Amino acid sequence: MKLVFVCSPYRGNVEYNTSRAQGYCRFVQSQGCVPYAPHLHNPQFLDDSIPEEREAGIKLGLQILVRADEMWLFGSRLTEGMEAELKAALRLNKPIRYFNDKCREAKK
């Protein structure tokens, strides 16, 4: 099974964005892949409102990205955090798939 790094918004409306990310992970799993969304996992033990812990969470997520087979990017807007993850995926030559917020594949 492919390991898919799920890239979607988190900050701002955290409750809404968390719910959306859970749905994106369900979609990835339904496609026969293993989803990993750092913004669902890392806040379980790191506080995103503390700059040092946010930075640690970003670094942890990027370590998983190195191991991921692909990145799937969800939503209609690119946040600062998503942009950093996307740039890292491009540097790593990871295949990237783009989806709207309804999980329909989109063009870049």
C-alpha positions in Angstrom: 0.0 0.0 0.0 1.2 3.5 -0.8 1.8 5.9 2.1 0.1 9.2 1.2 1.1 12.5 2.9 -2.2 14.5 3.2 -1.7 18.2 2.8 -4.6 20.4 3.7 -5.3 23.6 5.8 -5.1 23.4 9.6 -4.7 26.9 11.2 -7.6 29.4 11.3 -10.7 27.4 11.8 -9.0 24.4 13.5 -12.1 22.5 14.3 -13.5 22.7 10.7 -10.1 22.0 9.2 -9.6 19.0 11.4 -12.9 17.6 10.4 -12.0 18.2 6.7 -8.6 16.5 7.1 -10.3 13.5 8.7 -12.6 13.2 5.7 -9.6 13.5 3.3 -7.9 10.7 5.2 -11.0 8.5 4.9 -10.9 9.2 1.2 -7.2 8.3 0.9 -7.9 5.1 2.8 -10.8 4.3 0.5 -8.5 4.5 -2.5 -6.4 1.7 -1.0 -3.6 3.9 0.5 -2.4 4.6 4.0 -3.0 8.3 4.9 -0.8 10.4 7.1 -1.9 13.9 8.0 0.6 15.6 10.3 -2.0 18.1 11.4 -4.1 15.3 12.8 -1.3 13.4 14.4 1.1 16.0 15.9 -1.4 18.2 17.8 -2.1 15.1 19.9 1.1 15.9 21.8 2.4 19.2 20.5 0.7 22.7 20.9 0.5 24.5 17.6 0.0 27.8 19.4 3.6 27.6 20.8 6.0 28.5 18.1 8.7 26.0 19.2 6.2 23.2 19.2 4.7 24.2 15.9 8.2 24.2 14.4 8.8 20.7 15.9 5.6 19.5 14.4 6.5 20.8 11.0 9.9 19.0 11.2 8.2 15.8 12.3 5.8 16.0 9.4 8.6 16.6 6.9 10.3 13.4 8.1 7.2 11.4 7.2 7.0 13.2 3.9 10.5 11.9 3.1 9.2 8.4 3.6 5.8 8.9 1.8 5.2 7.6 -1.7 3.0 10.6 -2.7 1.5 13.8 -1.5 -2.1 14.5 -2.0 -3.0 18.2 -1.7 -6.6 19.0 -0.8 -8.6 22.3 -0.9 -9.0 25.4 -2.9 -6.4 27.5 -1.1 -2.7 27.1 -0.2 -1.8 28.1 3.3 1.7 29.0 4.5 2.1 25.6 6.0 0.8 23.8 3.0 3.1 25.8 0.7 6.1 24.7 2.8 5.1 21.1 2.6 4.5 21.4 -1.2 7.9 22.9 -1.7 9.5 20.1 0.2 7.6 17.5 -1.8 8.7 19.1 -5.0 12.4 19.1 -3.8 12.0 15.4 -3.0 10.5 14.7 -6.4 7.4 13.2 -4.8 4.4 12.6 -7.1 1.7 15.2 -6.1 -2.0 14.9 -6.8 -4.4 17.8 -6.4 -7.9 17.5 -5.1 -10.7 20.1 -4.4 -12.4 20.1 -1.0 -14.9 17.5 -2.3 -12.1 15.0 -3.1 -12.4 15.5 -6.8 -9.1 15.4 -8.6 -8.2 18.8 -10.1 -5.5 20.2 -12.3 -2.6 22.1 -10.6 
